[in-house]
Amino acid sequence: MLAEDKLGNLRFDRDFRAVSRGSDVRGMNCRVYAARAAAAVADGDLWMRVAGGGGKFSHESDHDLAVLVRDFLESGSSGADSWCSSDSDSGFSDLHHLADKISFLRHSADQYERDLLSVVQSLLLCIGDSDLHLVKNMGQCNASCIRFSLVKLLRSSGYDAAVCTSRWQGCGKVPGGDHEYIDVVKYNDNGSSERMVIDVDFRSHFEIARAVQSYEKILKSLPVVYAGSLQKLKQLLQVMAEAARSSLKQNLMPFPPWRSLAYLQAKWHSSYQRLLSPEEQLASNNPVYLGHNPCRGHLKRLQSSLRSEIEKKDRFLKPKNTFIASYHQIQG
């Protein structure tokens, strides 16, 4: 049984705890949105955060994941009775190594990726509430309006940008689903082209319950908005899937299928459709949404996180730039 709190987060009612301890859950309406499914089964309480989510799931994929979660609970994969959020010695070493990989990947961006990220950040900070009414359809928007607003601004800036909707079928333990993101086609001098991916809510794909401290540090080291190549994205996904497994293992929590690398990769590496405007979305067979009130809150949180990230970067660079300026004055 799901309930929605004032922040738009979906959670299981307390009644679900008693059911998941020993009762049959097959008759329950376990609607679970996999893009925000938190890997938490503690005291029989499974919760998930979907506010501001980037994924939009069909009835079939929704049902697939509901069955998967039900089987996961009924199998007794509920972890230990006691929980901790501190690192074990071996776990800390593993996660510290993964943190170094994240840092290397972030600093290995080429000039085009750095410029694209800077443009995306600036444009996102320019979007206002009035821009969020571009998508006119039925249901809940789920932040499509933010993505279409950003695409409009990117195209006005000369980028070949579009909103992409990916969709994949469930296979084995990997549930089916769909996801929405932005791509930009980079045209090279030799006539080839390359897709750049933009995800405006990147960190939220990796949020897990009761994460150990070093995992939280890794999570915060990820960019608020991802803008880069598919190859680099794949490398980041590999690191984060491994980090999530390590954190959950330290807390004696099972590793659920929707945290797997295969499921994460399906979001951005599956077949997709490019849409340039909301009107194309209305004319397509894709599910469509309305209701922009939650998106206003999501936009404000996104812009606040972006400002904090930019300010942190500026504080880090300021001493370095001051030292360089002083060095040149001495040499001069």
HELIX and SHEET records of a PDB file:
HELIX    1   1 ASP A   15  GLY A   22  1                                   8    
HELIX    2   2 ALA A   34  ARG A   36  5                                   3    
HELIX    3   3 HIS A   59  GLU A   74  1                                  16    
HELIX    4   4 ASP A   89  HIS A  107  1                                  19    
HELIX    5   5 GLN A  111  CYS A  126  1                                  16    
HELIX    6   6 ASP A  129  HIS A  133  5                                   5    
HELIX    7   7 SER A  144  SER A  156  1                                  13    
HELIX    8   8 ARG A  203  PHE A  206  5                                   4    
HELIX    9   9 GLN A  213  SER A  221  1                                   9    
HELIX   10  10 LEU A  230  GLN A  250  1                                  21    
HELIX   11  11 PRO A  257  ARG A  259  5                                   3    
HELIX   12  12 LEU A  261  HIS A  269  1                                   9    
HELIX   13  13 PRO A  278  ALA A  283  1                                   6    
HELIX   14  14 ASN A  293  GLN A  331  1                                  39    
SHEET    1   A 2 LEU A   2  GLU A   4  0                                        
SHEET    2   A 2 LEU A  10  PHE A  12 -1                                        
SHEET    1   B 5 TYR A 226  SER A 229  0                                        
SHEET    2   B 5 SER A 193  ASP A 199 -1                                        
SHEET    3   B 5 GLY A 177  TYR A 187 -1                                        
SHEET    4   B 5 ASP A 160  TRP A 168 -1                                        
SHEET    5   B 5 TYR A 272  LEU A 275 -1                                        
END                                                                             
